[in-house]
Amino acid sequence: MKTKITLLFFLMINLTLFAQGDVTVTDNVGSGDVYWTANNTYHLDGSVFVNAGTTLYIEAGTVIKGMSGVGEESSYLCVARDGMIMAEGTSDAPIIFTFEADPLDGSTPVTTRGQWGGLIVLGNASLN
């Protein structure tokens, strides 16, 4: 009986590790080190910030969808000055930034653009 309970416990842990979910992000991504993993789809709702002192790690294969909107109603991800984003996809597991209605099956035409605000990176780089 004890073996069955232990086996059931480990099975439940594995199921939660591989569960896929939809995560809606508003305002900011959090503080400190924040990890977005490929087993979730992240939905940006409005202005979402990676604030100074925060590092957002995005795992290869992660999908980020911006909710539709125009102008001030746009959804976007903004990396603020002294905030960091660490994202490195691969050819087999690219990191995808797209709009919420994209079915990710290749049926959305390339000419469909401007559906969400995009990725904004602010920084301290010198300009010439």
N, C-alpha and C positions, 0 to 999 in steps of 0.2 A: 504494500500500500504506500509506504514511504517513497519507494522508487517511482511509482506512478505520479504522486504529487510533485516530486522533484522534476520529473519529465514534463509534466503539464506546466509547471512554473517556467521552465526554460523555453518551452514552446510559445507561451504567451509573451515572453520578453522578445523573442525573435520576431513574432508577428508585429509588435509595436515598433520595432526597429525598421521594418520594411514597409510599414503602412504609408500610403500616399495620402496627402491631404492638400487642401486649399487653405492658404494663409493670407488673410487680408492685412496689409500694412498701411497704417495711417500715421501722419505726423513725423515720427523718426523711427529708425530701425532699432533703437535701443542704445545702450552705452557700453563702453569697454570693447571686448572682442565679441562680435556677433557672427553667427554662422548660418548661412542659408544653404540647405542641403538639397540634393537632386531628388529626394523622395517627396518633396513638396512643390507645389506651384504657388508662387508669390504674386499676389494681386496688389498693385499700387493704387491706393485710393486717395487722390489729391497729391499735395506736395509732401514728399517723403524725403527726409534728410539723413545723411550720415554726418553727424556733427563732429566738431573738433574733438580730438581725443578718442574717437570711435573708429574701429577698424571693422569693415564688413568683409567677411570671407565668403565668396560664392563658389560652391563646389561645381566641378565639371558636370555638365548634364542638367543643370538647374534651369528652370523656365521662370521668367519674370514677365508678367503681363500688366501693362498700364491700362487703367480704366479709361474709356473714351471721354474726351472733352476738348473744348477749344478755349484758347486764351487762359484767363484766370481759372477756368474750370478744368484745365488739363491736369492729368496725373503725370508725375515725373519723379525720377530719383536724382537728388542733388547731393553730390559729395562736397561738403563745405570745406573751406580752407582749414587745413590741419586735420581733416578727416581722411580716412584711407579706405580704398576698396582694393581687395586682392581677389582677382578673378582670372582663372586660367582654364579655359575649356580645351578640349581636344577635338580632333576631326571625328572621332567616334562619339564623343559626348560634349557637343558645343554648349556654351551658355547662351540661351536665347532670350533676347529682350524683344517683346512684341506687344500688340494690343490685345485686349481681353477677348475679342471675338475671333481671333485667329485659331482655327481648329488644328493647326500644326500638322496638316496633312499635305501641304504643298499646293492647296487649292486657292490660296489667297494671292491675287496678282501682285506683281512687283509694283505696279502703279498705285496700289492702295497704300497711301502714306498720309502722315499727319493725323493719325487716329489717336495718338497720345503724345505727351510732352517730350519724352525721351530721357536721356541720361545727361546730366549737367555736371561738369567737374570744375570746381573752383580751386585756385591754388596760389602759390607764391612764386611762380616761375617768372623769370625776367623776360621782358618783351624787347624786341629790337625794331 
